[in-house]
């Protein structure tokens, strides 16, 4: 099996970037929903944005773990080659 640590590292970093973008979108939706005096239906939008925010948080955590693991593998490979 040919494993490219750099590709795995890039995948983790891209996941973190997408997660942060999602957090920003969700936070904006929460602020908008809280600031608007609209019908009761707008509360469901805020709740959905809060749930999305938590999902993006978990996504960032998982992607960060991918980056940590790739870093450990790279460190082990360098130690083996030294």
Order of alpha helices (4+ residues) and beta strands (2+ residues): alpha-alpha
